[in-house]
């Protein structure tokens, strides 16, 4: 088992949830008996080291996690640009670089998994299946011999699996190098994400496709 951390980005505004996020962060929207971020945290081993990016209602996130999960280890990273020009998921991820100088798992705060997520002892992308009528809402993967050849934009009709927003990064040094170049070259692009960084990495390293049996997108 490789020593690693888990990155959860909670800095975004969560505009797709409408009025549910007018006064709080989307990761605190309740699903059943607890907020979505607790569903994510509870699915990892007890001693997992979490890195959490904070932005939109970041104080709510920090206070909640310290109260609800007092025995967990959290490192909080404040993101200055979490909405408007210059903000993007890739930018938020990049702010955690100094805290993630080791293999890590990126786990989007709106993806709930119901089975164990593998360690990042290799690079991998987590995939699943979705109903055809909602596939247009997701990025997707082209896969060859169990390895990812490309992550497609939303709406692509030629794909093998849906990408669920969870990935394992073993080659973290290459990840940060590509993330820096991407954000510097496209500083005003608000759509940049982990997918764009991984597509750049695919030129030099491999990512295994890992099917996740149970998952949902809040």
C-alpha positions as CSV (number, residue, x, y, z in Angstrom):
1,X,0.0,0.0,0.0
2,X,1.5,3.3,-1.1
3,X,1.4,6.2,1.4
4,X,-1.0,8.8,0.1
5,X,-3.5,11.5,0.8
6,X,-7.0,12.3,-0.4
7,X,-7.9,15.7,-2.0
8,X,-11.5,16.9,-1.8
9,X,-12.2,20.2,-3.5
10,X,-15.1,22.1,-1.9
11,X,-14.1,25.6,-3.1
12,X,-16.6,25.9,-5.9
13,X,-20.0,27.7,-5.8
14,X,-22.1,24.7,-6.9
15,X,-24.4,26.8,-9.1
16,X,-26.0,23.7,-10.7
17,X,-27.8,23.0,-7.4
18,X,-29.6,26.3,-7.6
19,X,-31.1,27.6,-4.4
20,X,-29.7,24.7,-2.3
21,X,-26.3,26.4,-2.3
22,X,-27.5,30.0,-1.9
23,X,-26.4,30.0,1.8
24,X,-24.0,27.1,2.1
25,X,-21.5,25.0,0.3
26,X,-22.7,22.1,-2.0
27,X,-20.7,19.6,-0.1
28,X,-22.8,20.3,3.0
29,X,-26.1,19.6,1.2
30,X,-27.6,16.6,3.0
31,X,-28.1,13.2,1.3
32,X,-30.1,11.0,3.7
33,X,-28.8,11.4,7.2
34,X,-25.7,13.4,6.5
35,X,-24.0,15.9,4.2
36,X,-22.4,14.6,1.0
37,X,-18.8,15.3,2.2
38,X,-19.4,13.0,5.2
39,X,-20.5,10.2,2.9
40,X,-17.2,10.6,1.1
41,X,-15.0,10.7,4.2
42,X,-16.7,7.8,5.8
43,X,-15.9,5.6,2.8
44,X,-12.2,6.0,3.4
45,X,-10.1,4.2,6.1
46,X,-10.0,5.7,9.6
47,X,-6.5,7.1,9.3
48,X,-6.8,8.7,5.9
49,X,-5.1,12.1,5.6
50,X,-7.5,14.6,3.8
51,X,-6.6,17.8,2.1
52,X,-9.6,20.1,1.7
53,X,-9.7,23.2,-0.5
54,X,-11.9,26.0,0.9
55,X,-13.5,28.9,-1.0
56,X,-17.3,29.4,-1.2
57,X,-18.6,29.3,2.4
58,X,-15.3,27.7,3.4
59,X,-15.7,28.6,7.0
60,X,-18.8,26.4,7.1
61,X,-16.8,23.4,5.7
62,X,-14.0,23.8,8.2
63,X,-16.2,24.2,11.2
64,X,-18.4,21.3,10.2
65,X,-15.5,18.9,9.6
66,X,-13.8,19.7,12.8
67,X,-17.1,19.1,14.8
68,X,-18.5,16.1,12.8
69,X,-15.1,14.3,12.3
70,X,-12.9,15.3,15.2
71,X,-10.6,12.3,15.0
72,X,-9.9,12.7,11.3
73,X,-6.8,14.5,10.0
74,X,-7.6,17.5,7.8
75,X,-5.3,20.0,6.1
76,X,-7.2,23.1,4.8
77,X,-6.1,25.1,1.8
78,X,-7.8,28.5,1.1
79,X,-8.4,29.2,-2.6
80,X,-8.4,32.9,-3.4
81,X,-10.2,32.7,-6.8
82,X,-13.1,30.3,-6.5
83,X,-15.6,32.1,-8.7
84,X,-15.5,34.4,-11.7
85,X,-12.7,35.1,-14.1
86,X,-9.5,33.2,-13.3
87,X,-11.3,30.5,-11.3
88,X,-11.5,26.9,-12.3
89,X,-11.4,23.4,-10.8
90,X,-7.9,23.0,-12.1
91,X,-6.9,26.3,-10.4
92,X,-8.4,25.2,-7.1
93,X,-6.6,21.8,-7.3
94,X,-3.3,23.6,-8.0
95,X,-3.5,25.6,-4.8
96,X,-3.0,22.3,-2.9
97,X,0.2,21.5,-4.6
98,X,2.5,22.1,-1.6
99,X,0.3,19.9,0.6
100,X,0.3,17.0,-1.9
101,X,3.9,16.1,-2.6
102,X,3.1,12.4,-2.6
103,X,0.7,10.1,-4.5
104,X,-2.9,11.2,-3.9
105,X,-6.6,10.5,-4.7
106,X,-8.7,13.4,-6.2
107,X,-12.3,13.0,-5.1
108,X,-14.9,15.5,-6.3
109,X,-17.1,16.7,-3.5
110,X,-20.3,15.8,-5.4
111,X,-19.4,12.1,-6.1
112,X,-20.5,9.5,-3.6
113,X,-18.9,6.1,-3.9
114,X,-20.3,3.0,-2.2
115,X,-17.4,0.7,-2.7
116,X,-13.7,0.9,-1.7
117,X,-11.6,3.3,-3.8
118,X,-8.2,1.8,-4.7
119,X,-4.9,3.3,-3.5
120,X,-2.9,5.4,-6.0
121,X,-0.2,2.8,-6.4
122,X,-0.7,3.4,-10.1
123,X,-2.4,6.2,-12.0
124,X,-6.1,5.4,-12.5
125,X,-9.5,7.0,-13.4
126,X,-12.7,5.8,-11.8
127,X,-15.5,5.0,-14.2
128,X,-19.1,3.9,-14.2
129,X,-22.3,3.8,-16.2
130,X,-25.2,6.3,-16.5
131,X,-28.5,6.4,-18.1
132,X,-28.3,7.4,-21.7
133,X,-30.5,10.5,-21.3
134,X,-28.1,12.0,-18.7
135,X,-24.7,11.0,-20.2
136,X,-24.4,14.5,-21.7
137,X,-23.9,15.9,-18.2
138,X,-20.7,13.9,-17.7
139,X,-17.2,13.7,-19.0
140,X,-16.5,10.3,-20.5
141,X,-13.6,7.9,-21.1
142,X,-12.3,6.2,-24.2
143,X,-10.6,3.0,-23.0
144,X,-8.3,0.6,-24.8
145,X,-7.0,-2.7,-23.1
146,X,-8.1,-1.4,-19.7
147,X,-6.2,1.9,-20.0
148,X,-7.6,5.4,-20.6
149,X,-6.8,6.8,-24.0
150,X,-8.7,10.0,-23.7
151,X,-11.1,11.9,-21.4
152,X,-13.9,13.4,-23.5
153,X,-15.8,16.7,-23.0
154,X,-19.4,16.5,-21.9
155,X,-21.8,15.5,-24.7
156,X,-19.4,13.2,-26.5
157,X,-21.3,10.3,-28.2
158,X,-18.3,8.1,-28.8
159,X,-17.2,6.8,-25.4
160,X,-16.7,3.6,-23.3
161,X,-17.4,4.7,-19.8
162,X,-18.6,7.7,-17.8
163,X,-15.9,9.4,-15.7
164,X,-17.2,9.9,-12.2
165,X,-14.8,12.6,-10.9
166,X,-12.4,10.4,-8.9
167,X,-8.9,9.5,-9.9
168,X,-5.6,8.2,-8.4
169,X,-2.4,10.1,-9.1
170,X,0.8,8.2,-8.6
171,X,2.9,10.4,-10.8
172,X,2.2,13.5,-8.8
173,X,5.3,15.3,-10.0
174,X,4.1,15.1,-13.6
175,X,0.6,16.0,-12.5
176,X,1.7,19.3,-10.9
177,X,4.0,20.1,-13.8
178,X,1.2,19.8,-16.3
179,X,-1.3,21.6,-14.0
180,X,1.0,24.6,-13.7
181,X,1.5,24.8,-17.4
182,X,-2.2,24.4,-18.1
183,X,-3.3,27.1,-15.7
184,X,-0.6,29.5,-16.7
185,X,-1.4,29.2,-20.4
186,X,-5.2,29.4,-19.9
187,X,-5.5,31.7,-16.9
188,X,-9.0,33.0,-17.8
189,X,-10.5,29.6,-18.7
190,X,-13.0,28.8,-16.0
191,X,-13.7,25.3,-17.3
192,X,-10.3,23.8,-16.7
193,X,-10.5,20.6,-14.6
194,X,-8.6,17.5,-13.5
195,X,-9.7,16.0,-16.8
196,X,-7.6,18.5,-18.8
197,X,-4.6,17.8,-16.6
198,X,-4.9,14.1,-17.1
199,X,-5.3,14.4,-20.8
200,X,-1.9,16.2,-20.9
201,X,-0.4,13.5,-18.7
202,X,-1.6,10.8,-21.1
203,X,1.1,11.8,-23.5
204,X,3.8,10.4,-21.2
205,X,2.1,8.1,-18.6
206,X,-0.7,5.5,-18.4
207,X,-4.0,5.7,-16.5
208,X,-5.8,2.4,-15.8
209,X,-9.6,2.4,-16.0
210,X,-11.1,1.3,-12.7
211,X,-14.8,0.5,-12.8
212,X,-16.7,1.6,-9.6
213,X,-19.7,-0.6,-9.0
214,X,-21.8,1.8,-6.8
215,X,-21.7,5.6,-7.1
216,X,-24.0,8.6,-7.4
217,X,-23.7,12.2,-8.4
218,X,-25.5,14.5,-6.0
